[in-house]
Amino acid sequence: MNRLVVVRGAGDLATGTIVRLVHAGFRVVALETASPTAIRRSVSLAEAVFGGATKVEDVEGRLAKDPAEALALAGPRVVPLLIDPAAASLPELHPAALVDAILAKRNLGSRRGMAPVVIGLGPGFTAGGDSELDVDAVIETNRGHDLGRVIVEGCAAADTGVPGEIGGVTGERVLRSPAAGRFRARSEIGQRVSGGEVVAVVEGEGCSEIRSRIDGIVRGMLRSGTEVSEGFKVADVDPRSRPEHCFSISDKSRAIGGAVLEALLMFGADRQS
């Protein structure tokens, strides 16, 4: 049996899916960019791009130099990452399924035929259509009643632009860059902060401060040194103030991962040879 799944993206939601698939016995290879911009870095296998290796819960991510090394590394509790945003390595990897977990709110090129089963997460994908960019299944990623629904005809809900509610807070918990420049963190993931406290700065023509708008714990923080544009998401403050939430896969990620697993079984990806 092949049971190899390629996942485009290795941010926090993609990582939740990857971990669930690994626990279910699938081998997984993740594809990333050379400069990932994950916010929830403590639960993102994408961090392996920078340090060569990282661990999320009981699954280790390791950077691989080429598809051959990735196939050799893929196994129980080990997920290789390839720097391959265009998914050019698919012919060499020959996966049973492809999961697009980039969460770009639009389809960046995943389509039927790239693997026996192709699944897209969130808005931007259509299942059951005629377009060459259509996929076999779409997973609903919007918080609410339909979170984790497997859609085989149609699309996920459109992006609202409003972060999901956590601890009674929505947009106030997400921090964005006030200007273009180089991002510098002043707080660490897991650190308690107060409303009005400076948690980061952006160095450009001047030095723009980024202040938390609520009391809570820094759940996500962009890597220092990253070049950002105005409005770029740079941090996430969790009002529930539970440090352990910063270092474990979220309920949303686990729900999405379970839905991907369901879709793979529906389409027989566990039986692909």
Backbone hydrogen bonds, N-H to C=O, Kabsch-Sander energy under -0.5 kcal/mol:
donor,donor_aa,acceptor,acceptor_aa,energy
2,N,272,Q,-2.4
3,R,272,Q,-0.5
5,V,3,R,-0.5
5,V,27,R,-3.0
6,V,97,A,-2.5
7,V,5,V,-0.5
7,V,29,V,-2.5
8,R,6,V,-0.5
8,R,99,V,-2.9
9,G,7,V,-0.7
9,G,31,L,-3.2
15,T,11,G,-2.8
16,G,12,D,-1.9
17,T,13,L,-1.6
18,I,14,A,-2.7
19,V,15,T,-2.9
20,R,16,G,-1.7
21,L,17,T,-2.3
22,V,18,I,-2.5
23,H,19,V,-2.4
24,A,20,R,-1.3
25,G,22,V,-1.5
26,F,21,L,-2.4
27,R,3,R,-2.6
29,V,5,V,-2.1
30,A,80,P,-2.5
31,L,7,V,-2.6
32,E,82,L,-2.8
41,R,39,I,-2.1
43,V,40,R,-1.5
44,S,41,R,-1.4
46,A,10,A,-2.2
47,E,44,S,-1.7
48,A,45,L,-2.0
49,V,46,A,-1.9
50,F,47,E,-1.1
51,G,47,E,-1.6
52,G,48,A,-2.2
54,T,61,G,-2.1
56,V,59,V,-2.7
57,E,55,K,-0.5
59,V,56,V,-2.2
60,E,77,R,-3.0
61,G,54,T,-3.0
62,R,79,V,-2.0
63,L,52,G,-2.4
64,A,81,L,-3.2
70,A,66,D,-2.2
71,L,67,P,-2.6
72,A,68,A,-1.7
73,L,69,E,-2.0
74,A,70,A,-2.3
75,G,78,V,-1.9
78,V,75,G,-1.9
79,V,60,E,-3.1
81,L,62,R,-2.8
82,L,30,A,-2.6
84,D,32,E,-1.7
84,D,82,L,-1.3
87,A,84,D,-1.6
90,L,87,A,-1.2
92,E,89,S,-0.8
93,L,89,S,-2.2
94,H,90,L,-3.1
96,A,4,L,-2.7
97,A,4,L,-1.2
98,L,117,V,-2.7
99,V,6,V,-2.8
100,D,98,L,-0.5
100,D,119,I,-3.1
101,A,8,R,-2.1
101,A,99,V,-1.0
107,N,124,G,-0.6
108,L,106,R,-0.6
112,R,134,D,-1.9
113,G,115,A,-0.9
114,M,111,R,-1.7
117,V,96,A,-0.6
119,I,98,L,-2.7
120,G,137,A,-2.5
121,L,100,D,-2.1
122,G,120,G,-0.6
122,G,139,I,-2.7
125,F,122,G,-0.7
127,A,154,G,-2.8
128,G,135,V,-1.2
134,D,131,S,-1.7
135,V,126,T,-2.1
136,D,118,V,-2.2
137,A,118,V,-1.2
138,V,151,I,-2.7
139,I,120,G,-2.4
140,E,138,V,-0.5
140,E,149,R,-2.2
147,L,144,G,-1.4
148,G,140,E,-2.6
149,R,146,D,-2.4
151,I,138,V,-3.3
151,I,149,R,-0.6
152,V,150,V,-0.6
154,G,127,A,-2.6
156,A,125,F,-0.5
166,I,169,V,-2.8
169,V,166,I,-1.7
173,R,170,T,-1.4
174,V,171,G,-1.1
175,L,235,A,-2.5
177,S,232,F,-2.7
181,G,228,V,-2.1
182,R,203,E,-3.0
183,F,181,G,-0.5
183,F,226,T,-3.0
184,R,201,V,-2.9
186,R,199,V,-3.0
187,S,199,V,-1.1
190,G,218,V,-3.2
191,Q,188,E,-2.1
193,V,216,G,-3.0
196,G,212,S,-3.8
197,E,194,S,-2.2
199,V,197,E,-0.5
199,V,210,I,-2.8
200,A,210,I,-1.4
201,V,184,R,-2.6
202,V,208,S,-2.4
203,E,182,R,-3.0
204,G,202,V,-0.7
204,G,206,G,-2.8
208,S,202,V,-2.6
210,I,200,A,-2.9
211,R,209,E,-0.5
212,S,197,E,-2.7
213,R,172,E,-0.5
216,G,193,V,-2.3
217,I,238,D,-2.2
218,V,191,Q,-2.8
219,R,217,I,-0.8
219,R,236,D,-2.5
220,G,236,D,-1.8
221,M,39,I,-2.2
222,L,234,V,-2.9
225,G,183,F,-3.5
226,T,223,R,-1.4
228,V,181,G,-3.0
231,G,177,S,-3.2
232,F,229,S,-2.0
234,V,175,L,-2.7
235,A,175,L,-1.5
236,D,220,G,-2.3
237,V,173,R,-2.9
238,D,217,I,-3.3
238,D,236,D,-0.5
241,S,238,D,-1.3
245,H,242,R,-1.8
246,C,243,P,-1.6
247,F,244,E,-1.0
248,S,245,H,-0.7
254,R,250,S,-2.3
255,A,251,D,-2.1
256,I,252,K,-2.4
257,G,253,S,-2.5
258,G,254,R,-2.3
259,A,255,A,-1.8
260,V,256,I,-2.2
261,L,257,G,-2.2
262,E,258,G,-2.2
263,A,259,A,-2.5
264,L,260,V,-2.5
265,L,261,L,-2.0
266,M,262,E,-2.4
267,F,263,A,-2.0
268,G,265,L,-0.9
269,A,264,L,-2.8
271,R,268,G,-1.9
272,Q,269,A,-0.7
